[in-house]
Amino acid sequence: MPAKKSDESKLAKLKKEYKKFQEKYDLPSFNELNENFGVEKAAEVETDFTIREIRKQISEKAYNYLRFVETLINPVSAPMSIMTLVKTFGVEEKERLTDVYKKLMKNELQLVSVDIEYSEKKEADFIKNTNKIWKEIQKDFLEVIKAVEKSWEEKAPDKNRKYFG
């Protein structure tokens, strides 16, 4: 469905506003952040704090991945699908996920500081740092997924077996 003219102008305004911050704080391009974090959603919010709205979109995705990794590392009350997936992890996958978790958790702690006391510079630093972390963990996530897919195929349950509960 094509965007409405007013939506396009909101997005254009957001990009224009972001460009100022990008140049001032040497931030990643809007397109890069949008590809990685969907920051265009910030155009829906009317605000005087554009950089904070963009940071909120970024931190939301980072938080979601943090919770997902927590569930994989410690699947105490996780759904059956997660439990089945976790059983395919080898030592290397667990170590990678632990490293990812540490990076995301450190980032989450930085977010608390940024969220408590507004500072344009802190917001910009958080955006840069989270984008850097995302680039690092993206590779790790892909490696874990590839290893799990391979392990899953090798350990796939017999298709003729049925569950009779």
Number of C-alpha atoms within 10 A of each C-alpha: 3 6 8 9 9 9 13 13 13 18 18 14 13 23 19 13 14 18 17 13 17 18 11 11 15 13 19 17 13 19 13 12 19 15 10 15 21 16 23 20 15 20 20 12 12 11 11 8 12 19 22 21 21 25 23 20 19 22 19 12 15 21 16 11 15 20 14 15 18 16 17 20 16 12 15 9 9 12 10 10 8 14 16 12 15 18 12 18 21 13 8 12 20 15 14 16 21 16 14 22 20 13 17 22 17 10 19 18 11 16 20 10 14 20 15 8 10 12 14 16 14 17 23 23 18 21 24 19 15 22 20 12 16 21 12 13 19 13 11 17 17 11 15 20 15 13 17 19 16 13 16 16 11 10 10 11 10 7 6 5 7 8 4 4 3
